[in-house]
Amino acid sequence: MSTTAPAPADYVSPVHLDELTDEAVTIIREVATECENPVLLFSGGKDSAVLLHLAVLAFAPARLPFPVMHVDTGHNFAEVIEYRDALVAQWGVRLVVASVQESIDAGRAVEDVGPRASRNRLQSVTLLDAIAEHGFDAAFGGGRRDEDKARAKERILSFRDRQGRWDPRAQRPEPWALLNPRIRKGEHLRAFPLSNWTELDIWQYIARHEVPLPSIYFSHTRTVVERDGMLLSVGGPVVLEPGEQPFDAVVRYRTVGDASCTGAVASTAATIDEVLAEVAAARITERGATRADDTFSESAMEDRKREGYF
């Protein structure tokens, strides 16, 4: 039996990827046509990078007809902010930054304290305030159904009431991929063109189209601390607890989020081909393995979505 890792092409079904691409582009165009003031949510992670690439593709050669919004926790990885600014400049899109720190300063959100404090849950308030301030009636997100059981419940078009809340029992059926983006005044919807994609699909698309990513998605040496089975980057918002000892490790990130709750994985995958091989062999989703906020409770993601989360 050969022990040679399969070539990246062995993971790729061109027809499958073409179908996913066509579906996503169609969803983006339909929502942009039916809604008056959409926005694309952009975290600087791989899914939002692919989503932005698809949105640009959907309207090429014209410029993207709606802005990109980043909900900035203030606890981002420096590499991700640098990447965000470079990418929006490359595509020539308008960037809206919604600041969690400004929500805290205004008394709209209360910051947690302690060594395990995180601003991740506070993003819901900031996001809803920004949607109301700018009058956005639709927000494109990079969520995928394979990430979490709460996201698996969500339709491609996810409707939010006047308070921005999500009710999984009140979602519209989408038979035969027919979408109905009509909303009442004061409501808005979240559109998820990548709903049917997997982590492997995302990386296949990145490989095919040479989509640039933040450097932290690839192997590098970082000072980390092991906590609850995760490797958290030391410094910034992560405060050491008594008895914890930081150490240097060769790691990469499978997902990008608030630095206080996003863990790295031990990995020597330094190229897209090596990442593809690693993802193809993975048996745990990226959020399940590296996001402390999703292990807060059994219904952590669903609770945040009901509050207005992505």
N, C-alpha and C positions, 0 to 999 in steps of 0.2 A: 504493500500500500504506500502510495506517495505521501510524503509529509510536507510537500511544497504547498504553500498557501495558494488558494485560487487567485487568478488574475482579477483585477477590478472589473474587467468586462464580464466575468462570470457572474457577478452580482447584478448586472444590469439587464433588464428587459426593455429594449428601446420602445417597443409598442406600449408597454405598461406606463413608462415614464411620459411618453407622448400623450397618452390618454389623460393622465393626471394633470399635465401641463395645460392641455386644451380645456379641461374642466375648470381649473383654477382661473384661467384667463377669461373664460365665459362668465364665471361668477363675478369677477372684478368688474367686467364691462356692464353686466346687468345691474349690479348695485349702483355703480356710478351713474348709469342712465336714469334709474328710477328715483334715486335720492338727490336732494338738492345740495347737500354740503357734507360729503364724506371726508374721512381722514384715515390715514394708515398708521396704526400703532407700531412703533419701532423700538425694540429694546437693545438692538445692537447684537442680538444673538443670531444663530444660524437660520432659524425659522423665519425671523423677520427679514433677514437679508435675502432669503429666497423669495419671500412674499414681495419685497420691494422690487426685486429683479423681475418677477412676473408682472407686477403692476406697470413697470416701465415698458416691458414687452407688449403689454395689452394695448398701449396707446402710442407706441412708436409708429412713425418718427416724431409725432407730436410730443410735447413735454407732459409730464405727469400732471393731470388737471386738479389734483387735490394735494394738501400738505401731508407731511409726515410728523407724527407727534411722539415724543419720548417722555415717559413719566420718569423723572429723574429723582431717585431716592436720596441722592447725595452720598450714597455708599456704593457707588459703582466701581468696577475695576477700571483703572486708568487707561488700560489698553482699549477697553470698549468705548470710552468717550472719545479717544483719539480716532478710533475707527469710524464711529458714528459721524463725526464732523467731516472726515475725509470722504466718506461715502456720499453724504448728501451734497457735498460740493461737487463730487464727480458726476452725479446724476442731475445736478442743478435743480433740486427740489427744495421747497420751503419747509424749514424745520420749526416746529412749535415745541418748546420745552415746558412741561408742566412740573413744577418743583414741589416735592414733598416737604422740603425745608420751609418753603413759603406757607404751606398748609399748617405746619407746626407753629410758625411764627404768628400766623393769623388766628390761632386757637381753634382751627378747624380739625386738627388731629392732635392726639396726645402721644408723645413718644414713649416707648418702653424704656426701662432702665435695667441695668444688670449685665452680666457677661454674656447672656444669651439674647439680649435685646435685638430686635430687628425692625426695620422700617417697612418690610415687605407688605404687611397687611394694611399699612397706611396709604398705599398706592390707590386703593379704591376711592377714598375721599378726593384725592388729588385728581384722579381721572374723571370722576363725575363732575367736579367743579369745572374742569377744563372743557369738557363736552358742553356744559351749560354756558360757559363764558363765550365760547366760539360758535355756539349754535350748531354743532355737528349733529347730524341726524343718522349717521352710520359710521361705524369704526371697524376697519378691517384689522383682524388679528391673525397671528400665526399659530394659533392653537391647533393641535392635532388630536384626534380621538384616541390614539394609542398611548398618549402620555399619562392619562389618569382616568379613573372610572367616572369622575364627575364630568370630564370633558367628553367621555364616550356617550354621555346622555344628550349632549348638546347638538342641535341641528346646525346645518351650514349657516342658516340665518337665525340668530339668537335674539329674541325680542326682549327689550328691557322697558319696564313701566316708567311712569313719570318720576319715580324716585331712583331710577337706575337699577332696580332689583330684577333678578332673574328667577323665574319660577319654572322648574323643569317640567311641571305638569301642564303648563299653559303654552307649550311650544307648538308651532304650526306643523302639520304633516308636510313632508316633501316627497310625495310619490312620483316616481319616474323622473326624479331630479328636477321637478318643477318647483320654482322658488317664487315666493310671494313677499316682496320687500315693502309692501304698503304699511304705513304706520300712522297712528293718530297723533294729533298735535301734542307735543310735550314728551312723546316717547322717542326712543331711538333703537337702533338695532346694531348688533355686532355681527360681522360677516367673517366666516372662517373658510377661505378658499383652500386651505391645506388640510381640511378635516380628514380626508381619506388617505393622506400621506402617512408614511412611517418615517422613523429616524433614518432608516437606510435609504428610503426614497429621497429624502432631503440631501443626503450626502452624495447620492448618485447625480442629482441635479447640479449640485455644487461642482462635482468633478466634470460633468459634461460641459457646463457653461463657464467654468473657471470663475465662479463667484468668490470674490475676496471675503475673508473672515478675519475677526480679531485673532491676534497671535496666540491667545490663551487656549484656543481650540486644538493647538498642536503641542507636542511634548516640549517641556521646558523645566528648568530647575526652579523650585519655589520653596520658601520657608512656610511650613504648614504645622498644624497641630491636629492630632487625631481626636475627634469628639463624636460620640454616638455612631461610630463606624464610618465617619466621613472625614476627609482631609480639608480643613478650612485654612484659608490663607491668613497668616499672622500679620498683624498690622491693620491700619484702618479701623473698621468697626468691630473687628474681632478682638475681644479682651480675654486674656488667658485666665482660666480658673485655677484655684490652688492645686498644685501638684501637676499641672499640665506642662509638658516640656516640648517646645518647638523644635523642629528638625527640618533639614533640607531633603527634598524628595523630587524625583523626576515624575512629573504629573502633566495632565492636560484636563480641560474642562469639556464635559459633554453638553452642558447647558450654561447659559449666562443669566444671572439674576443679581439680586442684592448680594454684595460680598459677605454680609453677615450670616447668610444662610445657604449659600451655594458652595457645594463641596467639589473638590477636584478628584480625579481618579488616577491611581498609579498607572502610568502608560509611557511607552517609548515611541508611540505612533507620532512621527514627525512630518508625515506627508499625507496627502489625501488618500493615496492608495493604501497606506498603512491604517489609516482611520477606517476606511471602508471595510478592510478585513476584520478589524476589531469590532465594529458595529455589527457586522454580519454574524459574529459569534456571540454577541451579547444576549443575555436572557433576562435582563432587568432593564426597564425603561430608564431613560436618563433622569427623569424627575424622581423616580422611585429610588434611585441610587445616590442622588447628589443634592436633594433639596430638603433641608431641615424643616422648612415651613410646611411641607406636605406631610410630615410625620407628626405634626402637632396633635392631630386626632384622626380618627377614621374618616371623618367627613370634612377634613381641613379645606380641601380645594372647593368642595361644594359650598361650604359656609362662606368662603370668600367670594365666590361667584354670586351668591345671593345678595351680598353686600355691594356688588357692582364691579368686582374684579374682572380681569380680562376674560 
